[in-house]
Amino acid sequence: MVSSSTMIQMKAVMSVVQGMAIALTIFRVSFRLHIGRFWWEDAWAATAGSCGIAYLVGSWVHLLSRGTSASVVSFWVTTLMSTCINWFARISILFAIARVARSTQRLYRLSMGLAILFFLTEGVLMAQKVREIESNSEWYQLPCPSCHVGHSMAAYQLASKFVADTILVVFSFRLLWNVNLPSRQRRMILAIFSSSIIMTMFSLFHAVTNFIVDIWIEMIAVNLEVSSSLIICNLLVVVTYAYRVLNREPDDPEDGDYSGPISPVPTSQQLTTITLGFVTETSTSFHSLDSPAVSVPDRKEDMRSV
């Protein structure tokens, strides 16, 4: 059995990491508001950060008010908020991809549909978790009230998170591979979006701890999963901002975080017009089918008799 002082020390260390994640969220939201580009992914990140604050406060109340009704309430708060943080962070990442895909209607609609699917999945998981915990009232009488979810529920949570993270990675690679950005920014953004697979690793660790009797190992796993979700959720804005400040290049776009919609790559074509007696080559930018055709006046050569 872990002593009370050891538990407080463990929680203090975890709180530092969670505080950093919340600080990144506050910076991200403030920066996006400052540059006037606050969008849906920022709103979901702000919601996840608010849930992170509630989780942090609730976890300390649960630890320091053992054996009281406040401990029971705080357990419910931390349990529900952890699920919200994990899925709201994934929805925020998906909306960040959707922002880039705005100029491609098919991919934009697909990302919106996936966001709705993620939200419904989070709701189903929340309802099932509440029903399973509520069906067992014995944990209410424990000195430090807490309840494990069943193995089937843990497997379902892990499978849903794994599928969601796989969608995020594959979808971001499919969308961003041809983004009109310098290669170093494209590689950086792809790496940031791909880091969502790290959330799967912590989700796997959390799922494994459900098979371990020690509740405090599971507490560490939950804290790591929550913190990693918040941090990865804000990586795109924070890292690209730092890159823009520290490594600005002349060919870098003006976008503050490189999350604007894809700009079409300019194309050019050689128009060769053959006239009587000479050849004219004109290099023009791409014209739409509705633009008027360019006419070349005829040139006639004087024919003189000898």
Buried (B, 14 or more C-beta within 10 A) or exposed (E): EEEEEEBEEBBEEBBEBBBEBBEBBEBBBEBBEEEEBBBBBBBBBBBBBBBBBBBBBBBBBBBBBBEEEBBBBBBBBBBBBBBBBBBBBBBBBBBBBBBBBBEBEEBBEBBBEBBEBBBEBBEEBBEBBBEBBEEEEEBEEBEBBBBBBBEEBBEBBBEBBBEBBEBBBEBBEEBBEEBEBBEEBBEBBBEBBBBBBBBBEBBBBBBBBBEEEEBBBBBBBBBBBBBBBBBBBBBBBBBBBEBBEEEEEEEBBEBBBBBBBBEEEEEEEEEEEEEEEEEEEEEEEEEEEEEEEEEEEEEEEEEEEE
